[in-house]
Structure formats: C-alpha cells, structure tokens
Amino acid sequence: MRLHALIFAVSLGLAACETVPAAMDPFAFDASLASAEESANPARRDSDLSALIDRADLSDAQRATALYARADARLNMKYNLPGALADFDAFLVLAPEDERRATANRRKLF
C-alpha cells in the first residue's frame, strides 16, 4: 500500500512539472524584441532573435512577429539568406492572415 501511495505521489509530482508555461507578457515580448533588434552586429542580432524565437512561452502571434523580424534583419544585413527565406515561410504558416503576408511573399523574391 505504501508503494502505491509513493508511486501516486511521484506521478502527481511529475504531472505538475509538465504544465504548459504561461504566455509571455506582451510588454516583456516587445522589450525583448526591441533589445534584440538594437544590435548593429548581424551575428549578435541573429542570435538574440533566435533566442527569442526559441522561447517556449511565446504565442503563435509573438513567434510570427519574431520570425518576421529575424527574416527582415537577415535580408537587410545580407546575413543567412536561406535562413531568411525559411523564416518568412514559417511566418506565413503561423500567421496566414497577418497584414505583413504580402510583404513577406514579396521579400522572398529578393
């Protein structure tokens, strides 16, 4: 009986650890995005935007915005052009109704 109680307690603890993280606060997202976009160094900007995109607590809209920003920066700085195209594609999948959709499609043509 004690073993069953211990197994139940452990499984309950593990289930609590698997909760979905809360969405990133919009103000914190905007600040993180602005901070990432400040760098004049292409590699640093790409790294900062990638770290933001990789966060587990972003909403689809936030992730789409960060992908668009990274794609735009990659094209403007001529840094990782294939990655820019992939970012625009991922943006279009996450935000098919976004007002930047036409611009993203146009930018893919260089």
Summary of the structure (lengths in Angstrom):
residues: 110
radius of gyration: 19.1
end to end distance: 67.7
largest distance: 67.7
contacts: 288
relative contact order: 0.11
helix: 72%
strand: 0%
